[in-house]
Amino acid sequence: MSDPLITLGGMTATVHHPETPPGRSVPVPLDAAALTRCRRRVHLDHDPAAVSLPRALPDPSLEQRRADALTHREELGALLAAALAEGWRTVGPGPTPVRAAATAAAVAEAAPFVWGGVLPADAGRRGGAELLVRLPGGGYVPVIVVRHRITDPGTGAVTSPLLRPWPGAAGPDDTRRVRSQPRDLMRLAHLHRLLRSAGWAPPDGARHAHVGGVIGLDADAVLWHDLRAGHWPGGRSTLAEYDARFADRSAVALAARTGAPALAEPSRVTECRRCPWWPVCESELAGADDISLVVRGEAAVALREVGVPTVAALAALDPGGEPPVALLTQPFADVVALARAWRRDLPVVRRVPRVPVPRADVEVDIDMESFGESGAYLWGVLIGYPGGERPGDEPAGYRAFATWEPVPTPDEARSFAEFWGWLSATRARAAATGRTFAAYCYNEQAENRWLLGSAQRFAGMPGIPAQSEVEAFIAEPLWVDLFAVVNDWFLCAHGKGLKRIAPAAGFAWRDAEAGGENSMRWYRDAVGMDGAPPDLAQRRRLLEYNADDVAATRAVREWMTSRAVEQLPLAADL
Ligand code: SF4
């Protein structure tokens, strides 16, 4: 028999049976997120001694994404409820036990669709599904609603129409292919196991007994996954992968809760950037001079395994010698140079004596600001004339193309069209006057995504370029990604973001709080998103921040092509 759960002020706690020794081998209830999180985070999340340790401030962009996801779910729920009114049951908000009881009541009456349900916790699991769909032969399969893209153009996905969210309506889709989203698969497997424990799942041999559905950001179909399909390395099924991870994470959490030797130690991974435990882990890693401070992820694990556990040990290796282990992401000599740079507190070093950066007579630095997935509200440009300004030229300096209506808004099409028209005219004028032209950004992924996305979303509206025109621009050598230049020609011991590299070029932002995360908060105030009147001071702050970003990219490329860059040590000399 599993231990019941009670809810105390939003926290779920396990209630021990008298015969169970407290704190010994009683599973710690995990939600689906634990399955894809860093193992050390699972440890710290369940270690009673960690409660008083310092944590990073909440990430405002994460809070924003959560709020956006909630809105997305609510809109989807309202749409489906209206379309499927007859068999629809909504479990309303409230304390977890009340919601769990309402879910059980809807299941007991064999409701075809249960929205917002909380499943009975089992020994070690808890969770809820946006939608439970009853199969014709009885039993429920889960459907989750997420706010990220789950398919790409292509073929091979199995989907059903959005307003027919049941697996019997699904079939091969010749317009979509599945985009890999491991966290969705883990959550579906988690819910599948919870439904089985509750006795609410379809019989094992029933058709569609092992499927789960996902409704993504585009919300134009339900994508169905067979949880027994071998999507994982080695041909493992989603359920097999889930079971292995669940056993591992449960053991980590139990060890943490009971004070047993920790089963997970800190090691820097991509997730650290947004993890609340980073202050704790950073201090531990620094104290141990841990190798992951310089080489993160799997490479750190591989180096530790062959006896290179510290930055000092890595720095002492011969960069021209045989690597102790094959590193897939970076040349071995670079990794050793990074370790040496780290030990000398050098944030940036050169890999080569001279850095090739394309320059032109007419140069434009471009930076786009977006608000989550909702839209790109600002395209900022900084134009300069290294080849000499001519009469009739657009004045050198910064210019912004913005919409201050909260995105999403059709006014975004107007500002994007104005930006594109200005850029095209500037290029055309350079060509007509026999001058070369180049445009620069820092990390083209975001700009390219919104260039293409804007052409797609606003196709046919005044001034909006054809998608092919945007694709041709992106493919041209005159569109220069300075991040790629930095990546190719520099080694950066503390990261390669613009905020890291621009100070090496002598650039400083006017606003000490400038950053992508803060800009989200400023934007909400700037457009009056939370009901208050629009805050004009925050608009000015955003424009200043954007103007500084394009000034920073210009400073970086001018520095890279000047003699000043020679003051940076060469990696080979370290
Ligand atoms: S800071 Fe990094 S290592 Fe530490 S718990 Fe978070 S993700 Fe894991």
Residues whose N, C-alpha, C, O or C-beta is under 5 A from the ligand:
A	BS01	SF4	C38 R40 R41 P266 S267 R268 V269 E271 C272 C275 W277 W278 C281
